[in-house]
Amino acid sequence: MLPIVAPLTFVAMRLLATACLGLLLILMTACTTTPPMNPTGEFVSRDVVLEGKTYRYQVFVPAARFRRGQPPVVLFLNGSGERGSDGVKQTMAGLGPYLRQHADTFPGLVVFPQAPEDTEWTQTAGPIAFATLDAALREFDGDPDRVSLTGMSMGGYGTWELALQQPTRFAALVPVCGGITVDWGRDRSSMNVHSVAGAADPFAAAAQRLKDVPVWIFHGGKDDVVPPSQSRRMDAALKAAGARDARYTEFPDANHNSWDATYAYAPMWDWLFAQRRGR
């Protein structure tokens, strides 16, 4: 007589095979399931090497639902008070605080280079901004035809400078409390947009080169650091040059800090994200 254990072993083998098949199906399902989408945007830290030196910068990456295609890109240039090498301070004033408040709804990539101490965007810091922008576009697949440029104070000057250096690069410009030329006298060094510094009329020269780029200028009417006349003159020069889309908004009661009001102004974002290079 056959031992009774044989049929039991056969049944056990069938049960084991069924269990293995079920486990395999579970593993296959897990491997093909899309990971959960990030419901909100976030800042990420990055480094870029330029001429043998390493510079830290930040990128705001929007929520996953905004990254199904190539998202629009904003390059932000900090003011003089946020210069340094920590790679963080440039996100603490201007556009950074606005993004933290709207991290779940802001639809674009934002690149935050940091100007080193004792430099300006109109001088040696400019190439750092372009290097970080190029790196972020490659890594996060930003739309090269929807790259906009904005900055505040020193970064407002830098907005004009970088746009003049590469006038076909940007879809739109939003300079905030910046300018083209200012001479503070002996107490502070002069600040000039170098690309047009030698022109008889730097405002007219800048306007001729940038008349095909949509521009929305912002300034505080009571600014006692960078005179609002800088933005008024640039706006007038753009209109005289026949600029296709030149706008100017002056906040009458704002002093130098006109950036908080600018970045909280929803119509500006609607306008900016509607721009496309060369259109």
C-alpha positions, 0 to 999 in steps of 0.5 A, a space after each residue: 500500500 502506498 504511503 498516505 503522505 504522497 497525496 498530501 505532498 502533491 496537494 502541498 505542491 499545488 498550493 505552493 505553486 498557486 501561492 508563487 503565481 499570486 506573488 508573481 502577479 503582485 510583484 508585476 503589478 507593483 513594478 508597473 504602477 506609477 509612483 504617487 505624484 507630488 501634490 506640491 512643488 519643492 525647492 531642490 539644491 544643485 551645483 554648477 561648475 564654471 571655470 573650475 569653481 563650484 556655485 550653488 543654486 536652487 531650482 523650484 520644481 513644480 508639482 508633478 501635474 505641471 510636468 507632463 510636458 515641458 514646463 515654462 521656466 523663470 530665471 530669477 536674479 537676486 538683489 545685493 542683500 542676497 549675495 553669497 555662497 550658501 546657495 539658499 539666501 537668494 530664495 529668501 527675498 523676492 520670488 522665493 517667499 511667493 513660491 513657498 506660499 503658492 507651491 501647490 499651484 505655481 506651474 513653472 520651473 524657477 531657477 535661482 542662481 546666487 551672485 557671489 559677494 562683491 559681484 553684480 549680475 552686470 559683471 562677473 555674476 552674469 555667466 553664473 546665471 546662464 550656466 545655472 539656467 542651462 543646467 536646469 533646462 537640461 535636467 528638468 526638461 524645461 521649455 526653451 521657448 518659454 524662458 522668462 527673466 526677472 530680478 529685483 534691484 541689482 537683479 533688475 539691472 541684471 535683467 536688462 543686462 542679461 537680456 541685452 547679452 542674449 536678446 533672442 533667448 527670453 520669452 519675456 522680461 520682468 525687471 523690478 526696481 532696476 534700471 540702466 544707469 545710476 550714479 550714487 556718488 562717492 558713498 556707493 559705486 555706480 551701477 550701469 548696464 554694461 552692454 549699453 554703457 558707451 552709448 550716447 543714450 543708453 536707454 534708447 540703445 537698450 530699447 532698440 535691442 529689446 523692442 521685440 521682447 515682451 517687457 513688463 517693468 515694475 517700480 515703487 513710486 517712492 523708491 529712494 534707492 533706485 529712482 523710479 525715473 530709471 524705469 520711467 525712462 526705459 518704458 518711454 524709450 521702449 515705446 519710442 522704439 516701437 516695442 511690440 509689448 512694453 508695459 510699466 506698472 508703478 506702485 505709488 506708495 511703494 518704496 524700494 520693496 516693490 517686489 512683493 507687490 509685483 510677484 503677488 500681482 496675478 495679471 503679471 503671471 497670466 501675461 508672462 506664462 502666455 509669452 513664447 519666444 519669437 511669437 
